């Protein structure tokens, strides 16, 4: 992969029923389908709203969902790289806990 430098940083994050919307420091707003990130898709509203910026805005973290998304991946149009097996295990553990 080329040495892509991402200057834009996340400033504000909104998770809607069908989209992840991120306002960037350079004035752009990125919107991607929430289906790209199955943990967000299956998260409760409270869990989706509990996020924090990481790496000085290079990405976002959802502690309740154990999800990290980088601005670079959003800009490159890359959905979650989590394997189906890993996601299935995570989803089953949530169901077992009643989440």
C-alpha positions as CSV (number, residue, x, y, z in Angstrom):
1,X,0.0,0.0,0.0
2,X,1.2,3.5,-0.7
3,X,2.2,5.8,2.2
4,X,-1.1,7.6,2.5
5,X,-0.9,10.4,5.1
6,X,-4.2,11.3,6.7
7,X,-4.2,14.9,7.9
8,X,-7.9,15.0,8.8
9,X,-8.9,14.0,12.3
10,X,-12.3,13.0,13.6
11,X,-14.1,15.7,15.6
12,X,-17.7,14.5,16.0
13,X,-19.3,11.2,15.6
14,X,-22.9,10.3,15.1
15,X,-24.3,6.7,14.8
16,X,-27.7,6.6,13.2
17,X,-29.8,3.5,12.5
18,X,-28.4,3.2,9.0
19,X,-25.2,5.3,8.9
20,X,-22.0,6.2,10.7
21,X,-21.4,9.9,10.2
22,X,-18.0,11.5,11.1
23,X,-17.2,15.2,11.0
24,X,-13.5,15.8,10.2
25,X,-11.1,18.6,11.1
26,X,-10.7,19.6,7.5
27,X,-14.4,20.4,7.1
28,X,-15.5,17.2,5.4
29,X,-18.2,14.9,6.7
30,X,-18.0,11.2,5.9
31,X,-21.1,9.0,6.0
32,X,-20.8,5.2,5.6
33,X,-23.4,2.5,6.0
34,X,-23.6,1.2,9.5
35,X,-23.8,-2.3,8.0
36,X,-20.0,-1.9,7.3
37,X,-19.5,-2.3,11.1
38,X,-21.6,-5.2,12.4
39,X,-20.8,-4.5,16.1
40,X,-22.3,-1.0,15.7
41,X,-25.2,-2.4,13.7
42,X,-26.0,-4.8,16.6
43,X,-25.3,-2.3,19.4
44,X,-27.9,-0.6,21.5
45,X,-28.3,3.1,21.2
46,X,-26.6,3.7,24.5
47,X,-23.6,1.6,23.4
48,X,-23.4,3.4,20.0
49,X,-23.5,6.8,21.7
50,X,-20.6,5.8,24.1
51,X,-17.6,6.6,22.0
52,X,-14.3,8.4,22.4
53,X,-11.7,9.8,20.0
54,X,-8.4,7.9,20.0
55,X,-5.0,8.9,18.7
56,X,-5.7,12.6,18.7
57,X,-8.7,12.0,16.5
58,X,-7.1,9.4,14.2
59,X,-9.9,7.1,15.1
60,X,-12.9,6.3,17.3
61,X,-13.4,3.7,20.0
62,X,-16.6,2.2,21.3
63,X,-15.7,0.5,24.7
64,X,-19.1,-1.2,25.1
65,X,-18.8,-2.8,21.7
66,X,-15.0,-3.3,21.6
67,X,-14.9,-1.5,18.2
68,X,-12.2,0.7,16.8
69,X,-12.5,2.5,13.5
70,X,-9.8,4.7,12.0
71,X,-10.4,7.8,9.9
72,X,-8.0,6.4,7.3
73,X,-10.2,3.3,6.8
74,X,-13.2,5.5,6.4
75,X,-11.5,7.7,3.9
76,X,-10.3,4.6,2.0
77,X,-13.9,3.2,2.0
78,X,-12.8,0.1,3.9
79,X,-15.5,-1.7,6.0
80,X,-14.7,-3.7,9.1
81,X,-12.0,-6.3,8.6
82,X,-13.4,-8.6,11.4
83,X,-13.8,-12.2,10.4
84,X,-17.2,-13.8,10.4
85,X,-16.0,-16.3,13.0
86,X,-14.9,-13.5,15.4
87,X,-18.1,-11.5,14.9
88,X,-20.2,-14.7,15.5
89,X,-18.3,-15.4,18.7
90,X,-18.8,-11.8,19.9
91,X,-22.5,-11.8,19.1
92,X,-23.0,-15.2,20.9
93,X,-21.2,-13.9,24.0
94,X,-23.6,-10.8,24.0
95,X,-26.6,-13.0,23.7
96,X,-25.4,-15.3,26.5
97,X,-25.0,-12.2,28.7
98,X,-28.4,-10.8,27.7
99,X,-27.0,-7.8,26.0
